[in-house]
Amino acid sequence: MRVRRASGDAPGTAVTFRGRGLATRTGGRLLLLVCPHCSQRNGRRGTERGVCEWCAYEPSPDDIELVGETAQQA
Ligand SMILES: [Zn+2]
């Protein structure tokens, strides 16, 4: 298993969904922080479930993009 550091010692990897919303991927789990559909900051329960508490949107894994993927460091 490869570990890729996107942002130093961050506990998880910050990701967006095609450039929208914000989530953290950590240990195979996806914590949805900001919904890419309605742009609301997610509630705690929704964050852990990976589903927006406001509009019930569940982001597709296919839409995940790593934040800072273009700014790789050696
Ligand atoms: Zn939403």
N, CA, C, O and the ligand as a Tripos MOL2 file, in Angstrom:
@<TRIPOS>MOLECULE
protein
  297   295    75     0     0
PROTEIN
NO_CHARGES

@<TRIPOS>ATOM
      1 N           0.8320   -1.1950    0.0000 N.3       1 MET1
      2 CA          0.0000    0.0000    0.0000 C.3       1 MET1
      3 C           0.8640    1.2400    0.0000 C.2       1 MET1
      4 O           1.7850    1.3800    0.8050 O.2       1 MET1
      5 N           0.5530    2.1290   -0.9090 N.am      2 ARG2
      6 CA          1.3420    3.3400   -1.0150 C.3       2 ARG2
      7 C           0.7040    4.4740   -0.2330 C.2       2 ARG2
      8 O          -0.5140    4.6460   -0.2380 O.2       2 ARG2
      9 N           1.5190    5.2150    0.4150 N.am      3 VAL3
     10 CA          1.0240    6.3880    1.1360 C.3       3 VAL3
     11 C           1.5300    7.6320    0.4240 C.2       3 VAL3
     12 O           2.7260    7.7930    0.1800 O.2       3 VAL3
     13 N           0.6120    8.4820    0.1080 N.am      4 ARG4
     14 CA          0.9720    9.6680   -0.6460 C.3       4 ARG4
     15 C           0.7100   10.8950    0.2100 C.2       4 ARG4
     16 O          -0.4110   11.1070    0.6730 O.2       4 ARG4
     17 N           1.7020   11.6730    0.4150 N.am      5 ARG5
     18 CA          1.5180   12.8640    1.2280 C.3       5 ARG5
     19 C           1.1740   14.0560    0.3530 C.2       5 ARG5
     20 O           1.9580   14.4680   -0.5020 O.2       5 ARG5
     21 N           0.0160   14.5880    0.5780 N.am      6 ALA6
     22 CA         -0.4210   15.7250   -0.2310 C.3       6 ALA6
     23 C          -0.1470   17.0380    0.4810 C.2       6 ALA6
     24 O           0.0920   18.0650   -0.1550 O.2       6 ALA6
     25 N          -0.1850   16.9950    1.8070 N.am      7 SER7
     26 CA         -0.0190   18.2460    2.5400 C.3       7 SER7
     27 C           0.6640   17.9890    3.8800 C.2       7 SER7
     28 O           0.0470   18.1270    4.9360 O.2       7 SER7
     29 N           1.9060   17.6230    3.8300 N.am      8 GLY8
     30 CA          2.6930   17.4720    5.0480 C.3       8 GLY8
     31 C           2.1460   16.4330    6.0000 C.2       8 GLY8
     32 O           1.9070   15.2880    5.6140 O.2       8 GLY8
     33 N           1.9490   16.8280    7.2400 N.am      9 ASP9
     34 CA          1.5440   15.8960    8.2690 C.3       9 ASP9
     35 C           0.0520   15.9230    8.5370 C.2       9 ASP9
     36 O          -0.3910   15.5280    9.6160 O.2       9 ASP9
     37 N          -0.7230   16.3810    7.5800 N.am     10 ALA10
     38 CA         -2.1740   16.3970    7.7640 C.3      10 ALA10
     39 C          -2.6670   14.9790    8.0340 C.2      10 ALA10
     40 O          -2.1680   14.0280    7.4310 O.2      10 ALA10
     41 N          -3.6290   14.8250    8.9200 N.am     11 PRO11
     42 CA         -4.1350   13.5030    9.3020 C.3      11 PRO11
     43 C          -4.8320   12.7880    8.1510 C.2      11 PRO11
     44 O          -4.9220   11.5610    8.1380 O.2      11 PRO11
     45 N          -5.3180   13.5510    7.1980 N.am     12 GLY12
     46 CA         -5.9960   12.9480    6.0580 C.3      12 GLY12
     47 C          -5.6080   13.6710    4.7880 C.2      12 GLY12
     48 O          -4.8900   14.6710    4.8110 O.2      12 GLY12
     49 N          -6.0950   13.1450    3.6840 N.am     13 THR13
     50 CA         -5.8150   13.7710    2.4100 C.3      13 THR13
     51 C          -7.0060   14.6280    1.9970 C.2      13 THR13
     52 O          -8.1290   14.1370    1.8820 O.2      13 THR13
     53 N          -6.7470   15.9050    1.7780 N.am     14 ALA14
     54 CA         -7.8190   16.8070    1.3620 C.3      14 ALA14
     55 C          -8.1980   16.5330   -0.0890 C.2      14 ALA14
     56 O          -7.3400   16.4480   -0.9670 O.2      14 ALA14
     57 N          -9.4790   16.4000   -0.3160 N.am     15 VAL15
     58 CA         -9.9520   16.1570   -1.6790 C.3      15 VAL15
     59 C         -11.1600   17.0510   -1.9630 C.2      15 VAL15
     60 O         -11.8490   17.5150   -1.0550 O.2      15 VAL15
     61 N         -11.3850   17.2700   -3.2470 N.am     16 THR16
     62 CA        -12.5970   17.9620   -3.6730 C.3      16 THR16
     63 C         -13.3300   17.0350   -4.6450 C.2      16 THR16
     64 O         -12.8410   15.9560   -4.9790 O.2      16 THR16
     65 N         -14.4810   17.4610   -5.0810 N.am     17 PHE17
     66 CA        -15.2480   16.6940   -6.0560 C.3      17 PHE17
     67 C         -15.3580   17.5170   -7.3260 C.2      17 PHE17
     68 O         -16.2170   18.3880   -7.4610 O.2      17 PHE17
     69 N         -14.4610   17.2120   -8.2490 N.am     18 ARG18
     70 CA        -14.3290   18.0010   -9.4720 C.3      18 ARG18
     71 C         -14.1710   19.4840   -9.1470 C.2      18 ARG18
     72 O         -14.7440   20.3490   -9.8100 O.2      18 ARG18
     73 N         -13.3890   19.7520   -8.1240 N.am     19 GLY19
     74 CA        -13.0820   21.1360   -7.7700 C.3      19 GLY19
     75 C         -14.1080   21.7980   -6.8650 C.2      19 GLY19
     76 O         -13.9600   22.9690   -6.5150 O.2      19 GLY19
     77 N         -15.1450   21.0650   -6.4820 N.am     20 ARG20
     78 CA        -16.1620   21.6500   -5.6190 C.3      20 ARG20
     79 C         -16.2190   20.9090   -4.2900 C.2      20 ARG20
     80 O         -15.7930   19.7600   -4.1800 O.2      20 ARG20
     81 N         -16.7590   21.5990   -3.2750 N.am     21 GLY21
     82 CA        -16.8750   20.9660   -1.9750 C.3      21 GLY21
     83 C         -15.5150   20.7160   -1.3550 C.2      21 GLY21
     84 O         -14.4870   21.1480   -1.8780 O.2      21 GLY21
     85 N         -15.5240   20.0180   -0.2430 N.am     22 LEU22
     86 CA        -14.2750   19.6840    0.4310 C.3      22 LEU22
     87 C         -14.4850   18.4640    1.3100 C.2      22 LEU22
     88 O         -15.4810   18.3500    2.0240 O.2      22 LEU22
     89 N         -13.5310   17.5650    1.2400 N.am     23 ALA23
     90 CA        -13.5960   16.3720    2.0710 C.3      23 ALA23
     91 C         -12.1890   15.9610    2.4740 C.2      23 ALA23
     92 O         -11.2010   16.4010    1.8870 O.2      23 ALA23
     93 N         -12.1220   15.1160    3.4770 N.am     24 THR24
     94 CA        -10.8410   14.5670    3.8970 C.3      24 THR24
     95 C         -10.9040   13.0490    3.7760 C.2      24 THR24
     96 O         -11.8250   12.4140    4.2890 O.2      24 THR24
     97 N          -9.9450   12.4900    3.1130 N.am     25 ARG25
     98 CA         -9.8850   11.0480    2.9790 C.3      25 ARG25
     99 C          -8.8270   10.5210    3.9320 C.2      25 ARG25
    100 O          -7.6580   10.8960    3.8470 O.2      25 ARG25
    101 N          -9.2390    9.6610    4.8270 N.am     26 THR26
    102 CA         -8.3050    9.1480    5.8240 C.3      26 THR26
    103 C          -8.6270    7.6970    6.1400 C.2      26 THR26
    104 O          -9.7550    7.3580    6.4960 O.2      26 THR26
    105 N          -7.6420    6.8680    6.0080 N.am     27 GLY27
    106 CA         -7.7970    5.4550    6.3570 C.3      27 GLY27
    107 C          -8.9430    4.7720    5.6280 C.2      27 GLY27
    108 O          -9.6300    3.9300    6.2050 O.2      27 GLY27
    109 N          -9.1520    5.1240    4.3780 N.am     28 GLY28
    110 CA        -10.2030    4.4860    3.6090 C.3      28 GLY28
    111 C         -11.5850    5.0770    3.8490 C.2      28 GLY28
    112 O         -12.5640    4.6550    3.2330 O.2      28 GLY28
    113 N         -11.6610    6.0640    4.7550 N.am     29 ARG29
    114 CA        -12.9440    6.7190    5.0130 C.3      29 ARG29
    115 C         -12.9440    8.0900    4.3730 C.2      29 ARG29
    116 O         -11.8950    8.6990    4.1660 O.2      29 ARG29
    117 N         -14.1300    8.5590    4.0660 N.am     30 LEU30
    118 CA        -14.2600    9.8650    3.4610 C.3      30 LEU30
    119 C         -15.1180   10.7440    4.3720 C.2      30 LEU30
    120 O         -16.2850   10.4500    4.6290 O.2      30 LEU30
    121 N         -14.5120   11.8200    4.8480 N.am     31 LEU31
    122 CA        -15.2310   12.7510    5.7050 C.3      31 LEU31
    123 C         -15.6540   13.9450    4.8610 C.2      31 LEU31
    124 O         -14.8190   14.7230    4.4000 O.2      31 LEU31
    125 N         -16.9490   14.0790    4.6680 N.am     32 LEU32
    126 CA        -17.4620   15.1440    3.8170 C.3      32 LEU32
    127 C         -17.6330   16.4270    4.6400 C.2      32 LEU32
    128 O         -18.5350   16.5310    5.4720 O.2      32 LEU32
    129 N         -16.7610   17.3840    4.3920 N.am     33 LEU33
    130 CA        -16.7670   18.6180    5.1770 C.3      33 LEU33
    131 C         -17.6810   19.6790    4.5760 C.2      33 LEU33
    132 O         -18.4720   20.3090    5.2790 O.2      33 LEU33
    133 N         -17.5580   19.8650    3.2640 N.am     34 VAL34
    134 CA        -18.3940   20.8390    2.5680 C.3      34 VAL34
    135 C         -19.0270   20.1580    1.3580 C.2      34 VAL34
    136 O         -18.3420   19.5220    0.5570 O.2      34 VAL34
    137 N         -20.3290   20.3030    1.2430 N.am     35 CYS35
    138 CA        -21.0440   19.6270    0.1660 C.3      35 CYS35
    139 C         -20.7310   20.2500   -1.1940 C.2      35 CYS35
    140 O         -20.8030   21.4700   -1.3430 O.2      35 CYS35
    141 N         -20.3870   19.4300   -2.1830 N.am     36 PRO36
    142 CA        -20.1030   19.9540   -3.5130 C.3      36 PRO36
    143 C         -21.3750   20.3310   -4.2640 C.2      36 PRO36
    144 O         -21.3170   20.9990   -5.2970 O.2      36 PRO36
    145 N         -22.5050   19.9100   -3.7550 N.am     37 HIS37
    146 CA        -23.7750   20.1400   -4.4450 C.3      37 HIS37
    147 C         -24.4400   21.4380   -3.9770 C.2      37 HIS37
    148 O         -24.8620   22.2490   -4.8010 O.2      37 HIS37
    149 N         -24.5360   21.6360   -2.6580 N.am     38 CYS38
    150 CA        -25.2270   22.8160   -2.1370 C.3      38 CYS38
    151 C         -24.2730   23.7800   -1.4390 C.2      38 CYS38
    152 O         -24.6860   24.8470   -0.9850 O.2      38 CYS38
    153 N         -22.9850   23.4020   -1.3530 N.am     39 SER39
    154 CA        -21.9440   24.2630   -0.7870 C.3      39 SER39
    155 C         -22.1380   24.5850    0.6930 C.2      39 SER39
    156 O         -21.5300   25.5270    1.2010 O.2      39 SER39
    157 N         -22.9680   23.8250    1.3860 N.am     40 GLN40
    158 CA        -23.1440   24.0280    2.8180 C.3      40 GLN40
    159 C         -22.0630   23.2570    3.5820 C.2      40 GLN40
    160 O         -21.5850   22.2100    3.1430 O.2      40 GLN40
    161 N         -21.7010   23.8050    4.7210 N.am     41 ARG41
    162 CA        -20.7670   23.0800    5.5800 C.3      41 ARG41
    163 C         -21.5420   21.9480    6.2500 C.2      41 ARG41
    164 O         -22.5970   22.1740    6.8420 O.2      41 ARG41
    165 N         -21.0280   20.7710    6.1550 N.am     42 ASN42
    166 CA        -21.7630   19.6030    6.6200 C.3      42 ASN42
    167 C         -21.8030   19.5190    8.1390 C.2      42 ASN42
    168 O         -20.9140   20.0250    8.8240 O.2      42 ASN42
    169 N         -22.8350   18.8790    8.6540 N.am     43 GLY43
    170 CA        -22.9290   18.6230   10.0850 C.3      43 GLY43
    171 C         -22.0320   17.4640   10.4720 C.2      43 GLY43
    172 O         -21.5360   16.7360    9.6120 O.2      43 GLY43
    173 N         -21.8300   17.2980   11.7510 N.am     44 ARG44
    174 CA        -20.8880   16.2840   12.2240 C.3      44 ARG44
    175 C         -21.2820   14.8700   11.8080 C.2      44 ARG44
    176 O         -20.4430   14.0820   11.3720 O.2      44 ARG44
    177 N         -22.5660   14.5620   11.9490 N.am     45 ARG45
    178 CA        -23.0130   13.2180   11.6160 C.3      45 ARG45
    179 C         -22.8700   12.9560   10.1140 C.2      45 ARG45
    180 O         -22.4280   11.8880    9.6910 O.2      45 ARG45
    181 N         -23.2520   13.9500    9.3310 N.am     46 GLY46
    182 CA        -23.1570   13.8110    7.8840 C.3      46 GLY46
    183 C         -21.7170   13.6930    7.4300 C.2      46 GLY46
    184 O         -21.4000   12.9500    6.5010 O.2      46 GLY46
    185 N         -20.8460   14.4390    8.1000 N.am     47 THR47
    186 CA        -19.4230   14.3840    7.7630 C.3      47 THR47
    187 C         -18.8960   12.9610    7.8770 C.2      47 THR47
    188 O         -18.1980   12.4720    6.9880 O.2      47 THR47
    189 N         -19.2330   12.3080    8.9680 N.am     48 GLU48
    190 CA        -18.7190   10.9640    9.2080 C.3      48 GLU48
    191 C         -19.3490    9.9380    8.2760 C.2      48 GLU48
    192 O         -18.7380    8.9180    7.9550 O.2      48 GLU48
    193 N         -20.5730   10.2170    7.8450 N.am     49 ARG49
    194 CA        -21.2540    9.2800    6.9450 C.3      49 ARG49
    195 C         -20.8870    9.5300    5.4880 C.2      49 ARG49
    196 O         -21.1400    8.6910    4.6230 O.2      49 ARG49
    197 N         -20.2870   10.6950    5.2220 N.am     50 GLY50
    198 CA        -19.9480   11.0150    3.8430 C.3      50 GLY50
    199 C         -21.1570   11.4300    3.0290 C.2      50 GLY50
    200 O         -21.1580   11.3450    1.8010 O.2      50 GLY50
    201 N         -22.1940   11.8840    3.7340 N.am     51 VAL51
    202 CA        -23.4180   12.3150    3.0640 C.3      51 VAL51
    203 C         -23.7880   13.7040    3.5780 C.2      51 VAL51
    204 O         -23.6840   13.9660    4.7760 O.2      51 VAL51
    205 N         -24.2170   14.5930    2.6880 N.am     52 CYS52
    206 CA        -24.5940   15.9350    3.0930 C.3      52 CYS52
    207 C         -25.8510   15.9070    3.9570 C.2      52 CYS52
    208 O         -26.8440   15.2760    3.5960 O.2      52 CYS52
    209 N         -25.8050   16.5920    5.0990 N.am     53 GLU53
    210 CA        -26.9720   16.6400    5.9780 C.3      53 GLU53
    211 C         -28.0410   17.5830    5.4430 C.2      53 GLU53
    212 O         -29.2040   17.4980    5.8360 O.2      53 GLU53
    213 N         -27.6510   18.4680    4.5570 N.am     54 TRP54
    214 CA        -28.5810   19.4910    4.0720 C.3      54 TRP54
    215 C         -29.3990   19.0020    2.8890 C.2      54 TRP54
    216 O         -30.6180   19.1680    2.8640 O.2      54 TRP54
    217 N         -28.7410   18.4040    1.9160 N.am     55 CYS55
    218 CA        -29.4540   18.0140    0.6990 C.3      55 CYS55
    219 C         -29.3600   16.5060    0.4380 C.2      55 CYS55
    220 O         -29.8360   16.0140   -0.5840 O.2      55 CYS55
    221 N         -28.7430   15.7860    1.3730 N.am     56 ALA56
    222 CA        -28.6410   14.3250    1.2760 C.3      56 ALA56
    223 C         -27.8120   13.8690    0.0850 C.2      56 ALA56
    224 O         -27.9080   12.7230   -0.3550 O.2      56 ALA56
    225 N         -26.9990   14.7790   -0.4280 N.am     57 TYR57
    226 CA        -26.1500   14.4160   -1.5540 C.3      57 TYR57
    227 C         -25.0060   13.5290   -1.0960 C.2      57 TYR57
    228 O         -24.3640   13.7950   -0.0800 O.2      57 TYR57
    229 N         -24.7600   12.4770   -1.8560 N.am     58 GLU58
    230 CA        -23.6470   11.5830   -1.5600 C.3      58 GLU58
    231 C         -22.6850   11.6310   -2.7440 C.2      58 GLU58
    232 O         -22.9860   11.1050   -3.8160 O.2      58 GLU58
    233 N         -21.5430   12.2540   -2.5490 N.am     59 PRO59
    234 CA        -20.6000   12.4300   -3.6550 C.3      59 PRO59
    235 C         -20.1200   11.1010   -4.2220 C.2      59 PRO59
    236 O         -19.9270   10.1310   -3.4880 O.2      59 PRO59
    237 N         -19.9330   11.0700   -5.5180 N.am     60 SER60
    238 CA        -19.4250    9.8740   -6.1680 C.3      60 SER60
    239 C         -17.9050    9.8070   -6.0470 C.2      60 SER60
    240 O         -17.2190   10.8080   -6.2550 O.2      60 SER60
    241 N         -17.3810    8.6330   -5.7120 N.am     61 PRO61
    242 CA        -15.9260    8.4610   -5.6460 C.3      61 PRO61
    243 C         -15.2490    8.8060   -6.9680 C.2      61 PRO61
    244 O         -14.0700    9.1580   -6.9990 O.2      61 PRO61
    245 N         -15.9980    8.7030   -8.0480 N.am     62 ASP62
    246 CA        -15.4280    9.0030   -9.3600 C.3      62 ASP62
    247 C         -15.0890   10.4790   -9.5090 C.2      62 ASP62
    248 O         -14.2800   10.8550  -10.3570 O.2      62 ASP62
    249 N         -15.7180   11.3210   -8.6730 N.am     63 ASP63
    250 CA        -15.5310   12.7650   -8.7870 C.3      63 ASP63
    251 C         -14.3790   13.2890   -7.9400 C.2      63 ASP63
    252 O         -14.0290   14.4670   -8.0150 O.2      63 ASP63
    253 N         -13.7920   12.4070   -7.1300 N.am     64 ILE64
    254 CA        -12.7580   12.8490   -6.1980 C.3      64 ILE64
    255 C         -11.5080   13.3320   -6.9190 C.2      64 ILE64
    256 O         -10.9810   12.6710   -7.8140 O.2      64 ILE64
    257 N         -11.0550   14.5020   -6.5010 N.am     65 GLU65
    258 CA         -9.7860   15.0340   -6.9970 C.3      65 GLU65
    259 C          -8.9330   15.4380   -5.8020 C.2      65 GLU65
    260 O          -9.4190   16.0710   -4.8640 O.2      65 GLU65
    261 N          -7.6800   15.0730   -5.8460 N.am     66 LEU66
    262 CA         -6.7960   15.4370   -4.7550 C.3      66 LEU66
    263 C          -6.4790   16.9230   -4.7990 C.2      66 LEU66
    264 O          -6.1940   17.4740   -5.8630 O.2      66 LEU66
    265 N          -6.5290   17.5660   -3.6450 N.am     67 VAL67
    266 CA         -6.1480   18.9640   -3.5510 C.3      67 VAL67
    267 C          -4.6370   19.0530   -3.6260 C.2      67 VAL67
    268 O          -3.9290   18.3420   -2.9130 O.2      67 VAL67
    269 N          -4.1450   19.9230   -4.4850 N.am     68 GLY68
    270 CA         -2.7120   20.1190   -4.5900 C.3      68 GLY68
    271 C          -2.0030   19.0290   -5.3530 C.2      68 GLY68
    272 O          -0.7880   18.8660   -5.2450 O.2      68 GLY68
    273 N          -2.7760   18.2740   -6.1350 N.am     69 GLU69
    274 CA         -2.1690   17.1850   -6.8890 C.3      69 GLU69
    275 C          -1.1560   17.7000   -7.9120 C.2      69 GLU69
    276 O          -0.2050   17.0120   -8.2830 O.2      69 GLU69
    277 N          -1.3950   18.9330   -8.3520 N.am     70 THR70
    278 CA         -0.5070   19.5100   -9.3610 C.3      70 THR70
    279 C           0.7240   20.1460   -8.7370 C.2      70 THR70
    280 O           1.6360   20.5810   -9.4410 O.2      70 THR70
    281 N           0.7440   20.1970   -7.3970 N.am     71 ALA71
    282 CA          1.8580   20.8370   -6.7060 C.3      71 ALA71
    283 C           2.6650   19.8010   -5.9310 C.2      71 ALA71
    284 O           2.9120   19.9560   -4.7350 O.2      71 ALA71
    285 N           3.0570   18.7780   -6.6070 N.am     72 GLN72
    286 CA          3.7930   17.7090   -5.9420 C.3      72 GLN72
    287 C           5.1880   18.1520   -5.5300 C.2      72 GLN72
    288 O           5.8610   18.9260   -6.2110 O.2      72 GLN72
    289 N           5.5800   17.6290   -4.3950 N.am     73 GLN73
    290 CA          6.9220   17.9260   -3.9070 C.3      73 GLN73
    291 C           7.7240   16.6300   -3.8490 C.2      73 GLN73
    292 O           7.1810   15.5530   -3.6020 O.2      73 GLN73
    293 N           8.9910   16.7550   -4.0740 N.am     74 ALA74
    294 CA          9.8500   15.5710   -4.1240 C.3      74 ALA74
    295 C          10.0470   14.9570   -2.7480 C.2      74 ALA74
    296 O          10.7460   13.9520   -2.6140 O.2      74 ALA74
    297 ZN        -25.5750   19.3580    0.1580 Zn       75 ZN75
@<TRIPOS>BOND
     1     1     2 1
     2     2     3 1
     3     3     4 2
     4     3     5 am
     5     5     6 1
     6     6     7 1
     7     7     8 2
     8     7     9 am
     9     9    10 1
    10    10    11 1
    11    11    12 2
    12    11    13 am
    13    13    14 1
    14    14    15 1
    15    15    16 2
    16    15    17 am
    17    17    18 1
    18    18    19 1
    19    19    20 2
    20    19    21 am
    21    21    22 1
    22    22    23 1
    23    23    24 2
    24    23    25 am
    25    25    26 1
    26    26    27 1
    27    27    28 2
    28    27    29 am
    29    29    30 1
    30    30    31 1
    31    31    32 2
    32    31    33 am
    33    33    34 1
    34    34    35 1
    35    35    36 2
    36    35    37 am
    37    37    38 1
    38    38    39 1
    39    39    40 2
    40    39    41 am
    41    41    42 1
    42    42    43 1
    43    43    44 2
    44    43    45 am
    45    45    46 1
    46    46    47 1
    47    47    48 2
    48    47    49 am
    49    49    50 1
    50    50    51 1
    51    51    52 2
    52    51    53 am
    53    53    54 1
    54    54    55 1
    55    55    56 2
    56    55    57 am
    57    57    58 1
    58    58    59 1
    59    59    60 2
    60    59    61 am
    61    61    62 1
    62    62    63 1
    63    63    64 2
    64    63    65 am
    65    65    66 1
    66    66    67 1
    67    67    68 2
    68    67    69 am
    69    69    70 1
    70    70    71 1
    71    71    72 2
    72    71    73 am
    73    73    74 1
    74    74    75 1
    75    75    76 2
    76    75    77 am
    77    77    78 1
    78    78    79 1
    79    79    80 2
    80    79    81 am
    81    81    82 1
    82    82    83 1
    83    83    84 2
    84    83    85 am
    85    85    86 1
    86    86    87 1
    87    87    88 2
    88    87    89 am
    89    89    90 1
    90    90    91 1
    91    91    92 2
    92    91    93 am
    93    93    94 1
    94    94    95 1
    95    95    96 2
    96    95    97 am
    97    97    98 1
    98    98    99 1
    99    99   100 2
   100    99   101 am
   101   101   102 1
   102   102   103 1
   103   103   104 2
   104   103   105 am
   105   105   106 1
   106   106   107 1
   107   107   108 2
   108   107   109 am
   109   109   110 1
   110   110   111 1
   111   111   112 2
   112   111   113 am
   113   113   114 1
   114   114   115 1
   115   115   116 2
   116   115   117 am
   117   117   118 1
   118   118   119 1
   119   119   120 2
   120   119   121 am
   121   121   122 1
   122   122   123 1
   123   123   124 2
   124   123   125 am
   125   125   126 1
   126   126   127 1
   127   127   128 2
   128   127   129 am
   129   129   130 1
   130   130   131 1
   131   131   132 2
   132   131   133 am
   133   133   134 1
   134   134   135 1
   135   135   136 2
   136   135   137 am
   137   137   138 1
   138   138   139 1
   139   139   140 2
   140   139   141 am
   141   141   142 1
   142   142   143 1
   143   143   144 2
   144   143   145 am
   145   145   146 1
   146   146   147 1
   147   147   148 2
   148   147   149 am
   149   149   150 1
   150   150   151 1
   151   151   152 2
   152   151   153 am
   153   153   154 1
   154   154   155 1
   155   155   156 2
   156   155   157 am
   157   157   158 1
   158   158   159 1
   159   159   160 2
   160   159   161 am
   161   161   162 1
   162   162   163 1
   163   163   164 2
   164   163   165 am
   165   165   166 1
   166   166   167 1
   167   167   168 2
   168   167   169 am
   169   169   170 1
   170   170   171 1
   171   171   172 2
   172   171   173 am
   173   173   174 1
   174   174   175 1
   175   175   176 2
   176   175   177 am
   177   177   178 1
   178   178   179 1
   179   179   180 2
   180   179   181 am
   181   181   182 1
   182   182   183 1
   183   183   184 2
   184   183   185 am
   185   185   186 1
   186   186   187 1
   187   187   188 2
   188   187   189 am
   189   189   190 1
   190   190   191 1
   191   191   192 2
   192   191   193 am
   193   193   194 1
   194   194   195 1
   195   195   196 2
   196   195   197 am
   197   197   198 1
   198   198   199 1
   199   199   200 2
   200   199   201 am
   201   201   202 1
   202   202   203 1
   203   203   204 2
   204   203   205 am
   205   205   206 1
   206   206   207 1
   207   207   208 2
   208   207   209 am
   209   209   210 1
   210   210   211 1
   211   211   212 2
   212   211   213 am
   213   213   214 1
   214   214   215 1
   215   215   216 2
   216   215   217 am
   217   217   218 1
   218   218   219 1
   219   219   220 2
   220   219   221 am
   221   221   222 1
   222   222   223 1
   223   223   224 2
   224   223   225 am
   225   225   226 1
   226   226   227 1
   227   227   228 2
   228   227   229 am
   229   229   230 1
   230   230   231 1
   231   231   232 2
   232   231   233 am
   233   233   234 1
   234   234   235 1
   235   235   236 2
   236   235   237 am
   237   237   238 1
   238   238   239 1
   239   239   240 2
   240   239   241 am
   241   241   242 1
   242   242   243 1
   243   243   244 2
   244   243   245 am
   245   245   246 1
   246   246   247 1
   247   247   248 2
   248   247   249 am
   249   249   250 1
   250   250   251 1
   251   251   252 2
   252   251   253 am
   253   253   254 1
   254   254   255 1
   255   255   256 2
   256   255   257 am
   257   257   258 1
   258   258   259 1
   259   259   260 2
   260   259   261 am
   261   261   262 1
   262   262   263 1
   263   263   264 2
   264   263   265 am
   265   265   266 1
   266   266   267 1
   267   267   268 2
   268   267   269 am
   269   269   270 1
   270   270   271 1
   271   271   272 2
   272   271   273 am
   273   273   274 1
   274   274   275 1
   275   275   276 2
   276   275   277 am
   277   277   278 1
   278   278   279 1
   279   279   280 2
   280   279   281 am
   281   281   282 1
   282   282   283 1
   283   283   284 2
   284   283   285 am
   285   285   286 1
   286   286   287 1
   287   287   288 2
   288   287   289 am
   289   289   290 1
   290   290   291 1
   291   291   292 2
   292   291   293 am
   293   293   294 1
   294   294   295 1
   295   295   296 2
@<TRIPOS>SUBSTRUCTURE
     1 MET1         2 RESIDUE 1 A MET
     2 ARG2         6 RESIDUE 1 A ARG
     3 VAL3        10 RESIDUE 1 A VAL
     4 ARG4        14 RESIDUE 1 A ARG
     5 ARG5        18 RESIDUE 1 A ARG
     6 ALA6        22 RESIDUE 1 A ALA
     7 SER7        26 RESIDUE 1 A SER
     8 GLY8        30 RESIDUE 1 A GLY
     9 ASP9        34 RESIDUE 1 A ASP
    10 ALA10       38 RESIDUE 1 A ALA
    11 PRO11       42 RESIDUE 1 A PRO
    12 GLY12       46 RESIDUE 1 A GLY
    13 THR13       50 RESIDUE 1 A THR
    14 ALA14       54 RESIDUE 1 A ALA
    15 VAL15       58 RESIDUE 1 A VAL
    16 THR16       62 RESIDUE 1 A THR
    17 PHE17       66 RESIDUE 1 A PHE
    18 ARG18       70 RESIDUE 1 A ARG
    19 GLY19       74 RESIDUE 1 A GLY
    20 ARG20       78 RESIDUE 1 A ARG
    21 GLY21       82 RESIDUE 1 A GLY
    22 LEU22       86 RESIDUE 1 A LEU
    23 ALA23       90 RESIDUE 1 A ALA
    24 THR24       94 RESIDUE 1 A THR
    25 ARG25       98 RESIDUE 1 A ARG
    26 THR26      102 RESIDUE 1 A THR
    27 GLY27      106 RESIDUE 1 A GLY
    28 GLY28      110 RESIDUE 1 A GLY
    29 ARG29      114 RESIDUE 1 A ARG
    30 LEU30      118 RESIDUE 1 A LEU
    31 LEU31      122 RESIDUE 1 A LEU
    32 LEU32      126 RESIDUE 1 A LEU
    33 LEU33      130 RESIDUE 1 A LEU
    34 VAL34      134 RESIDUE 1 A VAL
    35 CYS35      138 RESIDUE 1 A CYS
    36 PRO36      142 RESIDUE 1 A PRO
    37 HIS37      146 RESIDUE 1 A HIS
    38 CYS38      150 RESIDUE 1 A CYS
    39 SER39      154 RESIDUE 1 A SER
    40 GLN40      158 RESIDUE 1 A GLN
    41 ARG41      162 RESIDUE 1 A ARG
    42 ASN42      166 RESIDUE 1 A ASN
    43 GLY43      170 RESIDUE 1 A GLY
    44 ARG44      174 RESIDUE 1 A ARG
    45 ARG45      178 RESIDUE 1 A ARG
    46 GLY46      182 RESIDUE 1 A GLY
    47 THR47      186 RESIDUE 1 A THR
    48 GLU48      190 RESIDUE 1 A GLU
    49 ARG49      194 RESIDUE 1 A ARG
    50 GLY50      198 RESIDUE 1 A GLY
    51 VAL51      202 RESIDUE 1 A VAL
    52 CYS52      206 RESIDUE 1 A CYS
    53 GLU53      210 RESIDUE 1 A GLU
    54 TRP54      214 RESIDUE 1 A TRP
    55 CYS55      218 RESIDUE 1 A CYS
    56 ALA56      222 RESIDUE 1 A ALA
    57 TYR57      226 RESIDUE 1 A TYR
    58 GLU58      230 RESIDUE 1 A GLU
    59 PRO59      234 RESIDUE 1 A PRO
    60 SER60      238 RESIDUE 1 A SER
    61 PRO61      242 RESIDUE 1 A PRO
    62 ASP62      246 RESIDUE 1 A ASP
    63 ASP63      250 RESIDUE 1 A ASP
    64 ILE64      254 RESIDUE 1 A ILE
    65 GLU65      258 RESIDUE 1 A GLU
    66 LEU66      262 RESIDUE 1 A LEU
    67 VAL67      266 RESIDUE 1 A VAL
    68 GLY68      270 RESIDUE 1 A GLY
    69 GLU69      274 RESIDUE 1 A GLU
    70 THR70      278 RESIDUE 1 A THR
    71 ALA71      282 RESIDUE 1 A ALA
    72 GLN72      286 RESIDUE 1 A GLN
    73 GLN73      290 RESIDUE 1 A GLN
    74 ALA74      294 RESIDUE 1 A ALA
    75 ZN75       297 GROUP 0 **** ****
